[in-house]
């Protein structure tokens, strides 16, 4: 039982880390309205990994410029 508990949290930790890295790569490769916006999101996600990632997914991806260019 203890092994399953450790395995469960190891998998969850691995997935969370992969998602965090994906957000960092998405910020670096994306185009924002200003370079300051990009820098603020990058610092937020790096300093506050869990909360910063959630905030970026909720609010940051909506403000990217390359997302709007797909529909124009």
C-alpha positions as CSV (number, residue, x, y, z in Angstrom):
1,X,0.0,0.0,0.0
2,X,2.8,2.4,0.8
3,X,4.4,1.7,-2.6
4,X,1.2,2.8,-4.4
5,X,1.0,5.9,-2.3
6,X,4.6,6.9,-3.3
7,X,4.0,5.9,-6.9
8,X,0.9,8.0,-7.1
9,X,2.6,11.1,-5.8
10,X,5.7,10.5,-8.0
11,X,3.5,10.4,-11.1
12,X,1.6,13.5,-10.0
13,X,4.9,15.3,-9.4
14,X,6.3,14.3,-12.7
15,X,3.2,15.5,-14.6
16,X,3.1,18.8,-12.7
17,X,6.8,19.4,-13.5
18,X,6.3,18.6,-17.2
19,X,3.3,21.0,-17.3
20,X,5.4,23.7,-15.6
21,X,8.2,23.2,-18.2
22,X,5.6,23.3,-21.0
23,X,4.3,26.7,-19.7
24,X,7.9,28.1,-19.6
25,X,8.5,27.0,-23.2
26,X,5.2,28.4,-24.3
27,X,6.0,31.8,-22.7
28,X,9.4,32.0,-24.2
29,X,8.3,31.0,-27.7
30,X,5.1,33.0,-27.7
31,X,4.6,36.6,-28.8
32,X,3.0,39.0,-26.4
33,X,1.8,42.6,-26.8
34,X,5.0,43.8,-25.2
35,X,8.2,42.2,-24.1
36,X,7.4,43.4,-20.6
37,X,4.3,41.1,-20.5
38,X,6.4,38.2,-21.5
39,X,9.0,38.9,-18.9
40,X,6.4,39.3,-16.2
41,X,4.7,36.0,-17.0
42,X,8.1,34.3,-17.1
43,X,9.1,35.6,-13.7
44,X,5.8,34.8,-12.2
45,X,5.9,31.2,-13.5
46,X,9.5,30.7,-12.4
47,X,9.1,32.3,-8.9
48,X,5.6,30.8,-8.1
49,X,5.6,27.5,-10.1
50,X,2.2,26.1,-9.0
51,X,0.2,29.4,-8.8
52,X,2.1,31.0,-11.7
53,X,1.3,28.1,-14.0
54,X,-2.4,28.2,-13.1
55,X,-2.6,32.0,-13.5
56,X,-0.8,31.8,-16.9
57,X,-3.2,29.2,-18.2
58,X,-6.2,31.1,-17.0
59,X,-5.1,34.6,-18.0
60,X,-1.8,34.8,-19.8
61,X,-2.5,32.6,-22.8
62,X,-5.5,34.8,-23.7
63,X,-3.3,37.9,-24.1
64,X,-0.7,36.4,-26.6
65,X,-0.4,38.1,-29.9
66,X,0.3,34.9,-32.0
67,X,-3.0,33.5,-30.8
68,X,-4.9,36.4,-32.4
69,X,-2.9,36.2,-35.7
70,X,-4.1,32.7,-36.4
71,X,-7.7,34.1,-36.9
72,X,-6.8,37.2,-38.9
